[in-house]
Amino acid sequence: MAKATFQANMQTLSNMVESDICKLCGGYNICNGLGVIHYEVPIDDVRFGKLFRCPNHKAEQDTERQDRLRKLGNLTAFDERTFDNFQTDLTMHTPEEQASLELALNTARRFTEAPDGWLLLEGTYGCGKTHLAAAVGNARLKQGDFVLFITTPDLLDHLRGSYGPSSELNYDETFDRIRNAALLILDDLGVENPSPWAQEKLFQLLNHRYSHRMPTVITTNIDIDLLDPRIRSRLLDVNLIQRVKISAPDYRSLSQNQRTQLQSSLSLYSNMRFETFDFYNNILPEERQSLEYAVKAAYEYAEKPSGWLLFIGKYGIGKTHLAAAIANFWQESTKGDQLMFITAPDLMDYLRFTYSPNAPVSFDQRFQAVRNVPFLVLDDLGTENATSWAREKLFQILDYRYLTMLPTVITSVKEIEDFDERIRTRLLDDRCCRIVAIPAVRSYAIRRRRK
């Protein structure tokens, strides 16, 4: 049985003299105030020549070391994020969302108690992923672990910076410290610039930790199918990964959640339904054929919305009516309100308003809310003010919804070839978008005047 240099530890505190009191912890002095001890063991013992934390100087009581580790691990800004103040029952949450948050909280707690393998937290911006990840880090830090918390873009910037002549550590040292951290928390995986270099560095880092089963927490707001296939395959390994999807909306809104922040004009079109769409009165046979086809396509999409549906045709022929009919059908059948119905010009104004000093939300919050809304109806695409800024924002929104196949209904008076080339290529992809052109149809107003 190994003997420690602190064998005199059996005497009681009442018999201790001043030299027996540890200046570090106030307990019996077995470490000379250093906080570490070594064991007198044979040379073939695994503990030979190593230092161990003094048993009287418990990690959770060493606040000075915790503060140092917190700074080194980038957790200072998140020191108040704990499991105890993670809210799962806000009034804005539906029962399903509350259940999602409770599952994520319980899974994170269990992972913290025995960190083994990886914990993957998925969900939209502001749903609580980062809070839970930081709570894991803070809890393990109190146990004496070295925790490194870093966003993916910052991680890549650190690695790039290590190539510079003024860097304190060279690239190899920096990369080695990151990949071998006792607990690595990688926030916002997927928002980095997906350059070949970035993809390769991320894969090398995660593959090392995957191969060695090193405790790792990852958060992401994108579909993991969009990640590097090599990383995706590791994230799908159920033997290593605990994967939790959080369905709750952004809790950081000042007064209301992400869904009710969304401006939607659907209430103005409450009378526009499939049963009120008129393609019988004062209509020519060729017009009826076009409209019947459009109604059939709209109804099929409403029953099973997936990808995009684009209505093209001149003003007044019923495109907006059909788009509103789809939206009303979907909202009633799902009994939900996660839908946005808006014209393209109004959408641009809606985003620009966030730059106002009195705006209740930031541009990023509103932009992400629009981009991620479960169902978007974008009316009159192509009639917005075509500034460079507007074109870029529209493309970013539509490109994300194209990649994620989020249900999107679009109406436009423009011909396909007149769209921005980047948007046009996505509209022409029949794997994602169905185009319904409504030609040779007179407007409702003209048909009503016909005798």
C-alpha positions in Angstrom: 0.0 0.0 0.0 1.4 3.3 -1.1 2.5 5.7 1.7 2.2 9.5 1.2 4.4 12.1 2.6 1.5 13.2 4.7 1.1 10.2 7.0 0.8 12.5 10.1 -2.6 13.5 8.8 -4.3 11.3 11.4 -3.9 13.7 14.3 -6.9 15.9 15.0 -7.1 19.6 14.4 -7.3 20.3 18.1 -3.8 19.1 18.6 -2.3 21.0 15.6 0.3 23.7 16.0 0.6 26.7 13.7 3.0 25.0 11.4 0.5 22.2 10.9 -2.1 24.5 9.4 -2.1 24.9 5.6 -1.9 28.5 4.5 -3.7 27.6 1.3 -6.8 25.9 2.6 -6.7 26.2 6.4 -6.8 22.5 6.9 -4.1 20.1 8.1 -0.8 20.9 6.3 0.1 18.0 4.0 1.2 20.0 1.0 3.2 22.9 2.5 0.7 25.3 1.0 1.4 24.2 -2.6 -1.9 22.5 -3.2 -0.3 19.4 -4.6 1.4 16.3 -3.2 3.4 13.4 -4.4 3.3 9.8 -3.3 6.3 7.7 -2.1 5.8 4.7 -4.4 8.0 2.3 -6.3 9.3 3.4 -9.6 7.1 1.0 -11.5 3.9 2.5 -9.9 1.9 4.7 -12.3 1.9 7.5 -9.7 5.7 7.6 -9.5 7.1 11.1 -10.2 3.7 12.7 -10.6 2.0 15.5 -8.7 -1.6 15.1 -7.5 -4.1 17.6 -6.1 -3.9 17.8 -2.3 -7.0 16.0 -0.9 -7.6 18.8 1.6 -7.6 21.4 -1.3 -10.7 20.4 -3.2 -11.2 21.7 -6.7 -14.6 23.2 -6.0 -13.1 25.3 -3.2 -10.2 26.6 -5.3 -11.9 29.8 -6.5 -8.6 31.4 -7.5 -7.7 28.5 -9.9 -11.2 28.5 -11.2 -10.9 32.1 -12.1 -7.7 31.5 -13.9 -9.1 28.5 -15.8 -12.2 30.5 -16.7 -10.1 33.2 -18.3 -7.9 30.8 -20.1 -10.9 28.9 -21.4 -12.9 31.9 -22.6 -15.7 31.3 -20.1 -15.5 34.6 -18.3 -18.3 36.1 -20.4 -20.5 33.1 -19.5 -19.8 32.7 -15.8 -23.4 33.2 -14.9 -24.7 30.5 -17.3 -25.7 27.6 -15.1 -28.2 24.8 -15.1 -30.1 26.4 -12.3 -30.9 29.5 -14.2 -31.7 27.8 -17.5 -35.5 28.4 -18.1 -37.6 25.7 -19.7 -41.1 27.0 -18.9 -41.4 30.6 -20.2 -45.0 31.5 -21.1 -43.9 32.0 -24.7 -43.1 28.3 -25.0 -45.6 25.6 -26.2 -45.7 22.3 -24.3 -43.7 20.7 -27.1 -41.0 23.4 -26.8 -40.9 23.1 -23.0 -40.4 19.3 -23.4 -37.6 19.9 -25.8 -35.8 22.3 -23.5 -36.2 20.0 -20.5 -34.8 17.1 -22.5 -31.8 19.2 -23.5 -31.3 20.3 -19.9 -31.4 16.8 -18.4 -29.1 15.4 -21.1 -26.6 18.2 -20.5 -26.7 17.5 -16.7 -26.0 13.8 -17.2 -23.2 14.5 -19.6 -21.6 16.9 -17.0 -21.8 14.3 -14.3 -19.8 11.8 -16.4 -18.4 13.5 -19.6 -17.8 10.7 -22.1 -17.9 11.1 -25.8 -19.7 14.1 -27.4 -22.8 16.2 -26.7 -24.4 17.8 -29.8 -26.9 20.6 -29.2 -28.9 21.6 -32.3 -31.4 24.5 -32.6 -32.1 27.9 -34.0 -30.4 31.1 -32.7 -31.2 32.0 -29.1 -32.9 28.7 -28.2 -30.5 28.1 -25.3 -27.8 25.9 -26.9 -24.9 28.2 -25.9 -26.3 28.6 -22.3 -26.4 24.8 -21.8 -22.9 24.4 -23.4 -21.5 27.1 -21.1 -23.3 25.5 -18.1 -21.5 22.2 -18.8 -18.2 24.1 -19.0 -18.8 26.0 -15.7 -19.8 22.8 -13.9 -16.7 20.9 -15.1 -14.5 23.9 -14.3 -15.6 23.7 -10.7 -14.5 20.1 -10.7 -11.0 21.2 -11.7 -11.1 20.4 -15.4 -9.5 22.6 -18.0 -12.3 23.7 -20.3 -11.9 25.5 -23.6 -14.9 27.4 -24.9 -14.6 28.9 -28.3 -16.8 29.7 -31.4 -15.9 28.0 -34.6 -15.0 31.2 -36.4 -12.8 32.3 -33.5 -11.1 29.0 -33.4 -10.1 29.3 -37.1 -9.0 32.9 -36.6 -6.7 31.7 -33.7 -5.2 29.1 -36.0 -4.7 31.5 -38.8 -3.2 34.1 -36.4 -0.7 31.5 -35.2 1.1 31.7 -38.6 1.9 35.4 -37.9 5.4 36.4 -36.7 4.0 38.2 -33.6 2.2 35.1 -32.4 3.3 33.9 -28.9 2.6 30.2 -29.9 3.3 28.7 -33.3 0.6 26.9 -35.2 1.5 23.4 -34.1 1.5 24.4 -30.4 -1.8 26.3 -30.7 -3.5 23.4 -32.6 -2.2 20.8 -30.1 -3.5 22.7 -27.1 -7.0 23.1 -28.7 -7.4 19.5 -29.8 -6.1 18.1 -26.5 -8.2 20.3 -24.2 -9.7 18.2 -21.4 -13.1 19.4 -22.4 -13.6 21.3 -25.7 -16.8 23.3 -26.2 -17.2 24.3 -29.9 -20.0 26.9 -30.3 -21.7 27.6 -33.6 -20.3 24.9 -35.8 -21.3 25.5 -39.4 -21.3 29.4 -39.4 -17.6 29.5 -40.3 -16.3 30.3 -43.8 -16.3 26.9 -45.5 -13.0 27.3 -47.3 -11.0 24.1 -48.0 -8.4 25.1 -45.4 -11.1 25.7 -42.7 -12.8 22.4 -43.5 -9.6 20.5 -43.3 -8.5 22.0 -40.0 -12.0 21.4 -38.4 -11.9 17.8 -39.6 -8.4 17.2 -38.2 -9.4 18.7 -34.9 -12.7 16.8 -34.5 -11.3 13.6 -35.9 -8.6 13.6 -33.3 -11.1 14.1 -30.5 -13.4 11.5 -32.1 -10.7 8.9 -32.4 -9.7 9.4 -28.7 -13.3 9.8 -27.5 -12.4 13.1 -25.8 -15.2 14.9 -24.1 -16.6 17.5 -26.6 -19.7 19.7 -26.6 -20.8 21.1 -30.0 -23.6 23.5 -30.8 -25.0 24.3 -34.2 -27.9 26.0 -35.8 -27.7 24.4 -39.2 -28.8 21.0 -40.5 -25.8 18.7 -40.0 -26.5 17.3 -43.5 -24.9 20.6 -44.8 -21.6 20.0 -42.9 -18.5 18.4 -44.3 -19.6 14.7 -44.9 -16.6 13.5 -42.9 -17.7 15.5 -39.8 -21.3 14.7 -40.4 -20.6 10.9 -40.3 -18.9 11.3 -36.9 -21.8 13.4 -35.5 -24.2 10.6 -36.5 -22.3 7.9 -34.5 -24.8 7.0 -31.9 -22.1 5.1 -29.9 -20.3 8.3 -29.3 -22.7 11.2 -29.7 -25.6 12.3 -27.5 -27.6 14.4 -29.9 -30.4 16.8 -28.7 -32.5 19.0 -31.0 -34.1 22.1 -29.3 -37.3 23.2 -31.0 -37.8 26.4 -28.9 -37.6 29.8 -30.5 -35.2 32.7 -29.6 -35.7 33.5 -25.9 -33.6 36.7 -26.1 -36.4 38.8 -27.5 -37.1 41.9 -25.4 -40.8 41.5 -25.3 -41.9 38.5 -27.4 -40.6 35.5 -29.0 -39.2 35.0 -32.4 -42.4 34.0 -34.0 -44.5 36.9 -32.8 -41.7 39.3 -33.8 -42.4 38.3 -37.4 -44.5 40.7 -39.4 -47.1 38.8 -41.2 -49.9 40.2 -43.4 -51.9 36.9 -43.6 -54.7 38.3 -41.5 -55.4 40.8 -44.3 -56.0 37.8 -46.7 -58.2 35.7 -44.4 -60.9 35.5 -47.0 -58.5 34.1 -49.6 -59.1 30.4 -49.4 -59.4 27.5 -51.8 -63.1 27.5 -51.5 -63.3 31.2 -52.4 -61.1 31.0 -55.5 -63.3 31.7 -58.5 -62.4 30.0 -61.8 -65.9 29.4 -63.1 -67.7 32.7 -63.6 -67.1 34.7 -66.8 -64.1 32.7 -67.8 -62.9 31.3 -71.1 -62.1 27.5 -71.4 -58.4 28.1 -71.9 -58.4 30.3 -68.8 -60.2 27.7 -66.7 -57.7 25.1 -67.7 -54.7 27.2 -66.5 -56.4 28.1 -63.3 -57.5 24.5 -62.5 -53.9 23.4 -62.9 -52.7 26.2 -60.6 -55.3 25.4 -57.9 -54.5 21.7 -58.1 -50.7 22.5 -57.6 -51.5 24.8 -54.7 -53.7 22.3 -52.9 -51.2 19.5 -53.3 -48.5 21.7 -51.8 -50.7 22.9 -49.0 -51.4 19.2 -48.0 -47.7 18.4 -48.0 -45.5 21.4 -48.1 -41.9 20.7 -48.9 -39.4 22.8 -50.8 -40.6 25.7 -52.9 -43.6 26.6 -55.0 -43.4 29.5 -57.4 -46.4 31.2 -59.1 -45.6 33.3 -62.1 -48.0 35.5 -64.0 -49.2 39.0 -64.5 -51.0 41.1 -61.9 -54.5 40.3 -60.8 -54.8 36.7 -62.0 -54.9 35.0 -58.5 -51.3 34.3 -57.6 -51.6 36.0 -54.2 -55.0 34.4 -53.6 -53.5 30.9 -54.1 -50.5 31.7 -51.9 -52.7 33.0 -49.1 -55.0 30.0 -49.5 -52.0 27.7 -49.0 -50.9 29.7 -45.9 -54.4 29.8 -44.4 -54.8 26.0 -45.0 -51.4 25.3 -43.4 -51.9 27.5 -40.4 -55.3 26.0 -39.6 -54.2 22.5 -40.1 -51.2 22.9 -37.9 -52.9 25.2 -35.4 -49.6 27.1 -35.2 -48.4 30.6 -35.9 -44.9 29.9 -37.2 -45.7 31.4 -40.6 -44.7 34.7 -42.3 -46.7 36.2 -45.2 -45.1 39.3 -46.6 -44.4 41.1 -49.8 -40.8 41.4 -50.9 -40.8 45.3 -50.6 -42.3 45.1 -47.1 -39.7 42.5 -46.1 -36.8 44.8 -47.1 -38.4 47.6 -45.0 -38.9 45.2 -42.2 -35.2 44.4 -42.1 -34.1 48.0 -42.6 -36.1 49.1 -39.6 -33.8 47.3 -37.3 -31.1 49.9 -38.0 -33.3 52.5 -36.3 -32.1 53.5 -32.8 -35.6 52.6 -31.4 -35.8 49.2 -33.0 -36.8 46.5 -30.4 -34.6 43.9 -32.0 -31.2 43.7 -33.8 -30.8 43.2 -37.5 -29.3 39.7 -36.8 -32.2 38.6 -34.7 -34.8 39.7 -37.2 -32.8 38.4 -40.2 -32.4 35.0 -38.5 -36.1 34.9 -37.6 -37.1 35.4 -41.2 -34.5 33.0 -42.6 -35.5 30.2 -40.2 -39.3 30.7 -40.1 -40.9 27.3 -40.7 -43.2 28.6 -43.4 -42.5 31.7 -45.6 -44.8 33.2 -48.2 -43.0 35.8 -50.2 -45.4 37.8 -52.4 -44.3 39.9 -55.4 -40.7 38.9 -55.5 -38.9 41.2 -57.9 -40.9 44.4 -57.1 -38.5 45.4 -54.2 -36.0 48.2 -54.6 -33.1 46.3 -56.2 -30.2 47.9 -54.3 -27.1 45.8 -53.8 -28.0 45.4 -50.1 -31.5 44.2 -50.9 -30.3 41.8 -53.5 -27.7 40.3 -51.1 -30.2 40.0 -48.2 -32.8 38.3 -50.4 -30.3 35.9 -51.8 -29.0 35.0 -48.3 -32.5 34.3 -47.1 -33.5 32.3 -50.1 -30.2 30.4 -50.4 -30.5 29.2 -46.8 -34.1 28.1 -47.3 -33.0 26.4 -50.6 -30.3 24.4 -48.8 -32.6 23.5 -45.9 -35.6 22.8 -48.1 -37.8 25.0 -45.8 -41.4 25.4 -47.1 -41.5 28.6 -49.2 -44.2 29.9 -51.5 -43.2 32.7 -53.9 -45.2 34.8 -56.3 -43.8 37.1 -59.0 -44.7 38.9 -62.2 -41.2 38.5 -63.5 -40.1 36.0 -66.0 -37.6 33.4 -64.7 -34.8 34.8 -66.9 -35.2 38.2 -65.3 -34.3 37.1 -61.8 -30.9 37.6 -60.2 -28.8 34.7 -61.6 -28.1 33.2 -58.2 -31.8 33.1 -57.3 -32.7 31.9 -60.8 -30.5 28.8 -60.6 -32.2 27.8 -57.4 -35.7 28.4 -58.8 -34.8 26.2 -61.8 -33.7 23.3 -59.6 -36.8 21.0 -59.9 -35.5 19.0 -56.9 -36.5 22.0 -54.7 -38.8 24.2 -56.6 -42.0 23.6 -58.6 -42.8 26.5 -61.0 -46.5 27.1 -61.9 -46.9 29.6 -64.7 -50.4 31.0 -65.2 -50.6 32.3 -68.8 -53.5 33.6 -70.8 -55.7 34.6 -67.9 -57.4 37.9 -67.6 -57.5 39.6 -64.2 -60.5 39.3 -61.8 -61.4 42.9 -62.4 -61.8 42.4 -66.2 -63.7 39.2 -65.8 -66.1 40.9 -63.4 -66.9 43.6 -65.9 -67.6 41.1 -68.7 -71.2 40.7 -69.5 
